Amino acid sequence: MALHQIIQRVLLVGVRLERHAPPPAPKPPPVLEPLIAALAAAHRKFDSIALHYGHRYRSGFWAIYLLSALAVLCAVLPLALGWDSPGHRLHSFAALWALCEVVVIGTVSAIYFRGHRRHWQDQWLQARTTAELTWYLPVIAPLLDFTGPATEHNWYLRVFDPGQHLRAVDEVEKLCMANEGLARELLASAWWDAQFIESYSLWAIDILRGQIHYHHGVVGKQHALLHRVHLINFWLFSLTAFAASVHLFIHTLWLSLVTTFFPALGASLHGALAQAESSRLRMGSERLASQLEVAVGRIRAAAAAVGSTEQRESLKAEIKDAIALILEEHQGWHLLVRPHQLPLG
């Protein structure tokens, strides 16, 4: 488990997240199984890279924010303990707190510069986009027109408006070129097979239901995380205000510790959530889940009515529109995260 997952799990202690029953695993049409198998290794590769760098990047900014608050604590704690006084019996150890502060600040700097030098965010976003586009290649392959020569190597450019995905993914284009012949062979007469149409429609619906389930989980987790951090911050700043008021009458360095460290911790938690774009992720996932529910209903209706060439094209259009929703949401997520870099707290 990555550091950012551990931190979020600690923050959510005692929170009972609503669990939705997962949908059945999507069962692809037998015709598409060779194409899925041909693309499986590439998808696993890019998905593994995305998970690796995604964990590094997100753990990095959570660590930077929280360590920044810890540095503040190291700075004021010797004052609250009285170790800074020459007459205190532990005065000789006061320098250890300064050393701890330097170590913490050095760790923050090391995370920041290592993350930038190794391009954690860039590697994460690029690999996640490639993994997502690779995953949906077998879904969009039946939407291609294989009756004529290919006008574009990239299947996404042949099916969707170029603005609905990220063009600069060379690996996906290479996969399309490598599997063009296989896809043509497998799908040459697929749309004249009623069994394929039925199984393809059900497979697309199950994939969309899996996405709906995933985004419902994102909504629940992000909502709970936002609520818990806001609650923690409410108490941190309330205690800070109380300590500041008491400090007008009672002068003690422990109250100075509260009024210094608690706001720093609250600001760190708030900054980490802002860096993670938790609020926008929740709203985006909520919107997409609702849109996909509608799309599933439309695909069901179109699949039930298939009987002519025009109706087959209508079914293709409904599946295309549903996948476009996912690609557009991914594009929005990419543009949302891209401007962020590891903050130097």
C-alpha positions as CSV (number, residue, x, y, z in Angstrom):
1,M,0.0,0.0,0.0
2,A,1.4,3.4,-1.0
3,L,1.9,6.3,1.4
4,H,-0.9,8.4,0.1
5,Q,-3.3,5.4,0.5
6,I,-2.1,4.9,4.1
7,I,-2.6,8.6,5.0
8,Q,-6.1,8.6,3.5
9,R,-7.0,5.4,5.3
10,V,-5.9,6.9,8.6
11,L,-8.0,10.0,7.8
12,L,-11.0,7.9,7.1
13,V,-10.8,5.8,10.3
14,G,-14.3,5.3,11.6
15,V,-15.9,6.3,8.3
16,R,-18.2,3.6,6.8
17,L,-18.1,4.0,3.1
18,E,-21.1,2.9,1.1
19,R,-20.3,-0.2,-0.8
20,H,-22.1,-1.0,-4.1
21,A,-22.1,-4.6,-5.3
22,P,-19.6,-4.9,-8.2
23,P,-21.1,-5.8,-11.6
24,P,-20.2,-9.1,-13.2
25,A,-16.9,-9.3,-15.0
26,P,-17.4,-8.2,-18.7
27,K,-17.4,-11.2,-21.0
28,P,-16.2,-10.2,-24.5
29,P,-17.5,-11.8,-27.7
30,P,-15.5,-14.8,-28.7
31,V,-14.6,-13.1,-32.0
32,L,-12.7,-10.4,-30.1
33,E,-10.8,-12.6,-27.8
34,P,-7.7,-12.9,-30.0
35,L,-7.5,-9.1,-30.3
36,I,-7.9,-8.7,-26.6
37,A,-5.2,-11.3,-26.0
38,A,-2.9,-9.5,-28.4
39,L,-3.3,-6.2,-26.6
40,A,-3.3,-7.6,-23.0
41,A,0.5,-7.5,-22.5
42,A,0.8,-3.8,-23.6
43,H,-2.1,-2.8,-21.4
44,R,-0.6,-4.6,-18.3
45,K,2.8,-2.9,-19.0
46,F,1.4,0.7,-19.2
47,D,-1.1,0.1,-16.3
48,S,1.8,-1.1,-14.1
49,I,3.9,2.0,-15.0
50,A,0.9,4.3,-14.3
51,L,0.3,2.7,-10.9
52,H,4.0,3.0,-10.0
53,Y,4.4,6.7,-10.9
54,G,0.9,7.6,-9.8
55,H,1.7,6.2,-6.3
56,R,5.0,8.1,-6.3
57,Y,3.5,11.4,-7.3
58,R,0.5,11.3,-5.0
59,S,2.5,10.0,-2.1
60,G,5.1,12.7,-2.8
61,F,2.7,15.7,-2.5
62,W,1.0,14.3,0.6
63,A,4.4,13.8,2.2
64,I,5.5,17.3,1.3
65,Y,2.5,19.0,2.8
66,L,2.5,16.9,6.0
67,L,6.3,17.1,6.5
68,S,6.0,20.9,6.1
69,A,3.7,21.0,9.1
70,L,6.1,18.7,11.0
71,A,8.9,21.1,10.3
72,V,6.9,23.8,12.1
73,L,6.4,21.5,15.0
74,C,10.1,20.8,15.3
75,A,10.8,24.5,15.3
76,V,8.4,25.5,18.1
77,L,8.5,22.3,20.3
78,P,11.9,23.1,22.1
79,L,10.4,26.5,23.1
80,A,7.3,24.9,24.5
81,L,9.4,22.3,26.3
82,G,11.7,25.0,27.7
83,W,14.8,23.3,26.3
84,D,15.9,26.6,24.9
85,S,16.5,28.0,28.4
86,P,20.2,27.7,29.5
87,G,19.0,26.7,32.9
88,H,17.0,23.7,31.7
89,R,18.6,20.3,32.4
90,L,18.0,19.2,28.7
91,H,19.2,22.4,27.2
92,S,22.2,20.6,25.6
93,F,19.7,18.5,23.6
94,A,17.8,21.5,22.2
95,A,19.9,21.4,19.1
96,L,18.5,18.0,18.2
97,W,15.1,19.7,17.4
98,A,16.9,22.1,15.1
99,L,18.6,19.1,13.5
100,C,15.2,17.3,13.1
101,E,13.8,20.4,11.4
102,V,16.8,20.5,9.0
103,V,16.3,16.8,8.2
104,V,12.5,17.3,7.6
105,I,13.1,20.3,5.3
106,G,15.9,18.3,3.5
107,T,13.5,15.4,3.0
108,V,10.8,17.8,1.6
109,S,13.4,19.2,-0.8
110,A,14.6,15.8,-1.8
111,I,11.1,14.6,-2.6
112,Y,10.4,17.8,-4.6
113,F,13.6,17.7,-6.7
114,R,13.5,13.9,-7.2
115,G,9.9,14.0,-8.4
116,H,10.7,16.8,-10.9
117,R,13.9,15.1,-12.1
118,R,12.3,11.7,-12.5
119,H,9.2,13.3,-14.0
120,W,6.8,11.4,-11.8
121,Q,3.7,13.4,-12.9
122,D,4.5,13.3,-16.6
123,Q,5.2,9.5,-16.4
124,W,2.0,8.9,-14.5
125,L,-0.2,10.9,-16.9
126,Q,1.3,9.5,-20.1
127,A,1.2,5.9,-18.9
128,R,-2.3,6.2,-17.6
129,T,-3.6,7.7,-20.8
130,T,-1.8,5.0,-22.9
131,A,-3.2,2.3,-20.6
132,E,-6.8,3.7,-20.9
133,L,-6.6,4.0,-24.7
134,T,-5.1,0.5,-25.0
135,W,-7.8,-0.9,-22.8
136,Y,-10.6,0.4,-25.1
137,L,-9.0,-0.5,-28.4
138,P,-10.9,-3.9,-28.6
139,V,-14.2,-2.0,-27.8
140,I,-13.8,0.5,-30.6
141,A,-12.4,-1.9,-33.1
142,P,-15.9,-3.1,-34.2
143,L,-16.8,0.6,-34.8
144,L,-14.2,0.9,-37.5
145,D,-15.0,0.6,-41.2
146,F,-12.8,-2.2,-42.5
147,T,-14.3,-2.2,-46.0
148,G,-11.8,0.3,-47.4
149,P,-8.2,1.3,-46.8
150,A,-7.2,2.8,-43.5
151,T,-7.1,6.6,-43.6
152,E,-5.4,6.9,-40.2
153,H,-3.2,4.4,-38.4
154,N,-4.7,5.5,-35.0
155,W,-8.1,3.9,-34.6
156,Y,-9.3,6.7,-32.3
157,L,-8.8,9.3,-35.1
158,R,-10.9,7.1,-37.4
159,V,-13.8,6.8,-34.9
160,F,-13.8,10.0,-32.8
161,D,-13.4,13.7,-33.1
162,P,-9.6,14.3,-32.5
163,G,-10.5,16.5,-29.5
164,Q,-11.9,13.6,-27.6
165,H,-8.6,12.0,-26.8
166,L,-4.9,12.9,-26.5
167,R,-3.3,12.6,-29.9
168,A,0.3,12.5,-28.8
169,V,0.3,8.8,-27.8
170,D,2.6,7.1,-30.2
171,E,2.4,3.7,-28.4
172,V,-1.3,3.5,-29.2
173,E,-0.8,4.2,-32.8
174,K,1.9,1.5,-33.0
175,L,-0.5,-1.0,-31.4
176,C,-3.2,0.0,-33.9
177,M,-0.8,-0.6,-36.8
178,A,0.4,-3.9,-35.4
179,N,-3.1,-5.2,-35.0
180,E,-4.8,-3.7,-38.0
181,G,-4.7,-7.0,-40.0
182,L,-5.9,-9.1,-37.1
183,A,-8.9,-6.8,-36.5
184,R,-9.8,-6.8,-40.2
185,E,-9.7,-10.5,-40.3
186,L,-11.8,-11.0,-37.1
187,L,-14.4,-8.4,-37.8
188,A,-14.8,-8.8,-41.6
189,S,-18.4,-10.1,-41.3
190,A,-19.0,-9.7,-37.6
191,W,-21.9,-7.2,-37.9
192,W,-23.9,-9.6,-40.0
193,D,-23.8,-12.1,-37.1
194,A,-26.7,-11.6,-34.7
195,Q,-24.9,-13.5,-32.0
196,F,-21.9,-11.1,-32.2
197,I,-24.2,-8.1,-32.1
198,E,-25.9,-9.3,-28.9
199,S,-22.6,-10.4,-27.2
200,Y,-20.8,-7.1,-28.2
201,S,-23.7,-5.0,-26.9
202,L,-23.8,-6.9,-23.6
203,W,-20.0,-6.6,-23.3
204,A,-20.1,-2.9,-23.9
205,I,-22.8,-2.5,-21.3
206,D,-20.9,-4.5,-18.7
207,I,-17.8,-2.4,-19.3
208,L,-19.9,0.8,-18.8
209,R,-21.4,-0.7,-15.7
210,G,-17.9,-1.3,-14.3
211,Q,-17.1,2.3,-14.9
212,I,-20.3,3.4,-13.2
213,H,-19.4,1.2,-10.2
214,Y,-15.8,2.7,-10.1
215,H,-17.0,6.3,-10.3
216,H,-19.6,5.7,-7.6
217,G,-16.7,4.5,-5.4
218,V,-14.7,7.6,-6.2
219,V,-17.7,9.9,-5.3
220,G,-18.2,8.1,-2.0
221,K,-14.5,8.2,-1.0
222,Q,-13.8,11.7,-2.1
223,H,-17.0,13.0,-0.3
224,A,-16.0,11.2,2.9
225,L,-12.4,12.5,2.7
226,L,-13.5,16.1,2.1
227,H,-16.0,15.9,5.0
228,R,-13.4,14.4,7.4
229,V,-10.6,16.9,6.5
230,H,-13.1,19.8,6.8
231,L,-14.1,18.5,10.2
232,I,-10.5,18.1,11.4
233,N,-9.7,21.6,10.1
234,F,-12.8,23.0,11.9
235,W,-11.5,21.6,15.2
236,L,-7.9,22.6,14.5
237,F,-8.8,26.3,13.8
238,S,-11.4,26.3,16.6
239,L,-8.7,25.2,19.1
240,T,-6.3,27.7,17.6
241,A,-8.9,30.5,18.2
242,F,-9.5,29.3,21.7
243,A,-5.8,29.1,22.5
244,A,-5.2,32.6,21.1
245,S,-8.0,33.9,23.3
246,V,-6.7,32.2,26.4
247,H,-3.2,33.5,25.6
248,L,-4.4,37.0,26.3
249,F,-4.8,36.1,30.0
250,I,-2.4,33.1,30.4
251,H,1.1,33.4,29.0
252,T,2.5,29.9,28.3
253,L,4.6,28.7,25.4
254,W,2.3,25.6,25.1
255,L,-0.4,27.9,23.8
256,S,2.0,29.3,21.3
257,L,2.7,25.8,20.1
258,V,-1.1,25.2,19.6
259,T,-1.5,28.6,17.7
260,T,1.5,27.8,15.5
261,F,1.3,24.1,14.7
262,F,-2.5,23.6,14.5
263,P,-3.0,26.1,11.7
264,A,0.1,24.7,9.9
265,L,-1.4,21.2,10.0
266,G,-4.8,22.4,8.9
267,A,-3.3,24.3,6.0
268,S,-1.2,21.2,5.0
269,L,-4.3,18.9,4.9
270,H,-6.2,21.5,2.9
271,G,-3.3,22.0,0.5
272,A,-3.0,18.2,-0.1
273,L,-6.7,17.9,-0.9
274,A,-6.5,20.9,-3.2
275,Q,-3.5,19.3,-4.9
276,A,-5.4,16.1,-5.3
277,E,-8.4,18.0,-6.8
278,S,-10.7,15.9,-4.5
279,S,-13.7,18.2,-4.9
280,R,-13.5,18.3,-8.7
281,L,-12.8,14.6,-8.9
282,R,-16.0,13.9,-6.9
283,M,-18.1,16.2,-9.1
284,G,-16.6,14.8,-12.3
285,S,-17.2,11.2,-11.3
286,E,-20.7,12.0,-10.2
287,R,-21.5,13.6,-13.5
288,L,-19.9,10.8,-15.6
289,A,-21.7,8.0,-13.6
290,S,-25.0,9.7,-14.3
291,Q,-24.3,10.1,-18.0
292,L,-23.2,6.5,-18.3
293,E,-26.4,5.3,-16.7
294,V,-28.3,7.1,-19.5
295,A,-25.9,5.7,-22.1
296,V,-26.5,2.1,-20.9
297,G,-30.2,2.5,-21.3
298,R,-29.8,3.9,-24.8
299,I,-27.5,1.0,-25.8
300,R,-30.0,-1.6,-24.5
301,A,-32.8,0.0,-26.5
302,A,-30.7,0.2,-29.7
303,A,-29.5,-3.4,-29.3
304,A,-33.0,-4.7,-28.8
305,A,-34.1,-2.9,-32.0
306,V,-31.3,-4.1,-34.3
307,G,-32.7,-5.6,-37.5
308,S,-31.5,-3.5,-40.4
309,T,-28.3,-1.7,-41.5
310,E,-29.6,1.6,-40.3
311,Q,-30.4,0.1,-36.8
312,R,-26.9,-1.4,-36.6
313,E,-25.4,2.0,-37.3
314,S,-27.6,3.4,-34.6
315,L,-26.2,0.9,-32.1
316,K,-22.7,1.7,-33.2
317,A,-23.4,5.4,-32.7
318,E,-24.7,4.8,-29.1
319,I,-21.6,2.7,-28.1
320,K,-19.4,5.3,-29.7
321,D,-21.1,8.1,-27.8
322,A,-20.7,6.2,-24.5
323,I,-17.0,5.6,-25.0
324,A,-16.6,9.3,-26.0
325,L,-18.0,10.3,-22.6
326,I,-15.3,8.3,-20.9
327,L,-12.6,9.7,-23.2
328,E,-13.8,13.2,-22.6
329,E,-13.8,12.7,-18.9
330,H,-10.3,11.3,-19.1
331,Q,-9.2,14.3,-21.1
332,G,-10.8,16.6,-18.5
333,W,-9.0,14.8,-15.7
334,H,-5.7,15.0,-17.6
335,L,-6.1,18.8,-18.1
336,L,-7.1,19.2,-14.5
337,V,-4.0,17.4,-13.1
338,R,-1.5,18.6,-15.6
339,P,-0.9,22.1,-14.3
340,H,-0.1,20.7,-10.8
341,Q,3.4,19.8,-9.9
342,L,4.9,18.7,-6.6
343,P,4.5,21.7,-4.2
344,L,7.6,22.8,-2.4
345,G,6.0,23.3,1.0
